[in-house]
Amino acid sequence: MIAKEAIRVLAAHRGDAIAVCALGVAANEWWDATKAEDCFQMHGAMGFAASFALGLALSLPNVNIWIINSDGSLCMNPGCLLTEAAQAPRNLKHFVIDNQVYQTVGAVPMVNAGRTDYAGLARAAGIASTHTIDNVPEMEKQLPRLIAGPGPTFVVLRVEPDPSHINTPPVTYEGPEMKYRFGRALEKRFGISVFNSSGY
């Protein structure tokens, strides 16, 4: 399968989950599939989608939080797995799009491509529920059970490198506008205060 297919299956099973996306292909494909403003794309902060999502999961323990990560992003911050395991939020699902290349910068091969077992890393860090899926029918079969079960859950989605990603338009805003749209979407949806009267 390719990233676009994997993302569209995830989006179809999203339900009420809030997603945090790693920058690049994962974010662009998620935006294209959902146009959801109550999801956050980590533009300009490679490696920190998992940390941001963990903070949300701990702050909103009754809300389903998803990480749509990438192999490149995970490799920039593998320590996030230790923190996830230590905090063990039951509402957190961590999906990694593993295409073994840095697709956004011209499909440069990933460090140690084909030899690193990301699910094994997560398991060794202390996350018990770890899984690897490499085709759409298996995703359709496994996702309902994985989503319904308690987290933290870590799922590697093995996909093929796909140059067609350049035809997927990115989210149409970023930076401060991303922050405020996302924060206001959470305020509206959950009746909470994200910003103070000064907008901070």
VEXDREN-2710 file (C-alpha; in Angstrom, 1 decimal):
% VEXDREN-2710
k/r/px/py/pz
1/MET/0.0/0.0/0.0
2/ILE/1.0/3.6/-0.3
3/ALA/0.8/6.4/2.3
4/LYS/-2.3/8.0/0.7
5/GLU/-4.2/4.6/1.0
6/ALA/-3.1/4.1/4.6
7/ILE/-4.1/7.7/5.6
8/ARG/-7.5/7.4/4.0
9/VAL/-8.2/4.2/5.9
10/LEU/-7.2/5.9/9.1
11/ALA/-9.3/8.9/8.3
12/ALA/-12.3/6.6/7.7
13/HIS/-11.9/5.1/11.2
14/ARG/-11.1/8.3/13.0
15/GLY/-14.4/8.8/14.7
16/ASP/-14.0/11.6/17.3
17/ALA/-10.2/11.4/17.6
18/ILE/-8.0/14.5/17.6
19/ALA/-4.9/13.9/15.4
20/VAL/-1.5/15.4/15.5
21/CYS/0.5/15.0/12.3
22/ALA/4.2/14.9/11.6
23/LEU/5.2/17.5/9.0
24/GLY/5.5/16.4/5.4
25/VAL/3.6/13.6/3.6
26/ALA/1.7/12.5/6.7
27/ALA/0.3/16.0/7.3
28/ASN/-0.5/16.7/3.7
29/GLU/-2.3/13.4/3.1
30/TRP/-4.3/13.7/6.4
31/TRP/-5.3/17.3/5.5
32/ASP/-6.4/16.2/2.0
33/ALA/-8.4/13.3/3.5
34/THR/-10.1/15.2/6.4
35/LYS/-9.8/19.0/6.1
36/ALA/-10.2/18.8/9.9
37/GLU/-9.3/22.0/11.8
38/ASP/-9.4/20.0/15.1
39/CYS/-6.2/18.3/14.0
40/PHE/-2.8/19.8/14.2
41/GLN/0.0/19.6/11.6
42/MET/3.5/20.0/13.0
43/HIS/5.0/22.4/10.4
44/GLY/8.6/23.3/11.2
45/ALA/9.0/21.0/14.2
46/MET/10.2/17.7/12.8
47/GLY/10.3/15.0/15.5
48/PHE/7.9/16.6/18.0
49/ALA/4.4/15.4/16.8
50/ALA/4.6/12.6/19.4
51/SER/5.5/14.9/22.2
52/PHE/2.8/17.4/21.3
53/ALA/0.2/14.6/21.1
54/LEU/1.3/13.1/24.4
55/GLY/0.7/16.5/26.1
56/LEU/-2.8/16.6/24.6
57/ALA/-3.5/13.1/25.7
58/LEU/-2.5/13.9/29.3
59/SER/-4.4/17.2/29.3
60/LEU/-7.6/15.7/27.7
61/PRO/-7.7/12.2/29.2
62/ASN/-11.3/11.6/28.0
63/VAL/-10.5/12.5/24.4
64/ASN/-9.1/10.0/21.9
65/ILE/-5.7/11.4/20.7
66/TRP/-3.9/10.0/17.6
67/ILE/-0.4/10.6/16.4
68/ILE/0.0/10.4/12.6
69/ASN/3.8/10.1/12.6
70/SER/6.4/9.2/10.0
71/ASP/9.6/7.1/10.2
72/GLY/11.8/10.2/9.6
73/SER/10.1/12.1/12.3
74/LEU/10.2/9.2/14.8
75/CYS/13.9/8.8/14.1
76/MET/14.5/12.5/15.1
77/ASN/13.0/11.9/18.5
78/PRO/12.9/8.2/19.5
79/GLY/13.0/9.2/23.1
80/CYS/9.3/10.0/22.8
81/LEU/8.6/6.3/23.1
82/LEU/10.1/6.2/26.5
83/THR/7.9/9.0/27.7
84/GLU/4.8/7.5/26.2
85/ALA/5.5/4.2/27.9
86/ALA/6.2/5.9/31.2
87/GLN/3.0/8.1/31.1
88/ALA/0.9/5.2/29.6
89/PRO/-2.1/7.3/28.5
90/ARG/-5.0/5.0/27.7
91/ASN/-6.4/7.5/25.2
92/LEU/-3.3/7.6/22.9
93/LYS/-2.8/5.8/19.6
94/HIS/0.5/6.3/17.7
95/PHE/0.6/5.5/14.0
96/VAL/3.9/5.6/12.1
97/ILE/3.9/5.8/8.3
98/ASP/7.0/3.8/7.4
99/ASN/8.1/4.2/3.8
100/GLN/11.8/3.9/4.5
101/VAL/12.7/7.2/2.8
102/TYR/12.5/10.9/3.5
103/GLN/9.8/11.3/0.9
104/THR/9.4/15.1/1.2
105/VAL/13.0/15.8/0.2
106/GLY/13.2/13.6/-2.8
107/ALA/13.0/10.0/-1.4
108/VAL/16.4/10.1/0.3
109/PRO/16.8/6.6/1.9
110/MET/16.1/6.5/5.7
111/VAL/19.0/5.8/8.0
112/ASN/19.2/2.0/8.5
113/ALA/16.4/1.5/6.0
114/GLY/14.9/-1.9/6.1
115/ARG/16.7/-3.0/9.2
116/THR/15.1/-1.0/12.0
117/ASP/12.1/-2.6/13.6
118/TYR/10.1/0.4/14.9
119/ALA/7.5/-1.7/16.6
120/GLY/10.4/-3.5/18.3
121/LEU/11.8/-0.2/19.5
122/ALA/8.4/0.8/21.0
123/ARG/8.0/-2.6/22.7
124/ALA/11.5/-2.4/24.2
125/ALA/10.6/1.1/25.4
126/GLY/7.7/-0.4/27.4
127/ILE/4.7/0.0/25.1
128/ALA/3.0/-3.4/25.2
129/SER/0.5/-3.0/22.4
130/THR/2.7/-2.8/19.3
131/HIS/1.7/-3.8/15.8
132/THR/2.9/-3.8/12.2
133/ILE/0.6/-3.7/9.2
134/ASP/1.5/-3.6/5.5
135/ASN/-1.7/-3.8/3.5
136/VAL/-5.1/-2.2/3.3
137/PRO/-7.3/-5.3/4.0
138/GLU/-5.3/-6.0/7.1
139/MET/-5.7/-2.4/8.2
140/GLU/-9.5/-2.6/7.7
141/LYS/-9.5/-5.8/9.7
142/GLN/-7.3/-4.7/12.6
143/LEU/-8.1/-1.0/13.1
144/PRO/-11.5/-1.3/14.8
145/ARG/-10.0/-3.6/17.5
146/LEU/-6.8/-1.5/18.0
147/ILE/-8.8/1.8/18.2
148/ALA/-11.3/0.4/20.7
149/GLY/-8.7/-1.1/23.0
150/PRO/-6.8/0.9/25.7
151/GLY/-3.6/2.7/24.8
152/PRO/-1.0/3.5/24.5
153/THR/-1.0/1.6/21.2
154/PHE/1.8/1.8/18.6
155/VAL/1.1/0.8/15.0
156/VAL/3.7/0.8/12.2
157/LEU/2.0/1.1/8.7
158/ARG/4.5/-0.1/6.2
159/VAL/4.0/1.6/2.9
160/GLU/5.8/1.9/-0.4
161/PRO/7.6/5.1/-1.4
162/ASP/5.3/7.1/-3.6
163/PRO/6.3/10.1/-5.8
164/SER/2.7/11.0/-6.4
165/HIS/2.7/12.7/-3.0
166/ILE/3.9/15.9/-4.7
167/ASN/0.4/16.2/-6.2
168/THR/-1.2/16.3/-2.7
169/PRO/-1.7/20.0/-1.7
170/PRO/-0.5/20.9/1.8
171/VAL/-2.7/22.5/4.4
172/THR/-3.5/26.0/3.3
173/TYR/-2.2/27.7/6.5
174/GLU/0.5/27.2/9.1
175/GLY/2.3/28.9/12.0
176/PRO/0.2/31.3/14.2
177/GLU/-2.9/30.6/12.1
178/MET/-2.5/26.9/12.7
179/LYS/-2.2/27.5/16.4
180/TYR/-5.3/29.7/16.7
181/ARG/-7.5/27.6/14.4
182/PHE/-6.7/24.4/16.3
183/GLY/-7.1/26.1/19.7
184/ARG/-10.4/27.6/18.8
185/ALA/-11.7/24.3/17.4
186/LEU/-10.9/22.7/20.7
187/GLU/-12.5/25.5/22.6
188/LYS/-15.7/25.2/20.6
189/ARG/-15.8/21.4/20.6
190/PHE/-15.1/20.8/24.3
191/GLY/-16.2/24.0/25.9
192/ILE/-12.8/24.6/27.4
193/SER/-10.5/27.6/27.5
194/VAL/-7.3/27.3/25.5
195/PHE/-6.5/31.0/25.1
196/ASN/-6.8/33.8/27.7
197/SER/-8.4/37.2/27.0
198/SER/-5.2/38.4/25.4
199/GLY/-5.1/35.5/22.9
200/TYR/-2.3/33.5/24.6
END
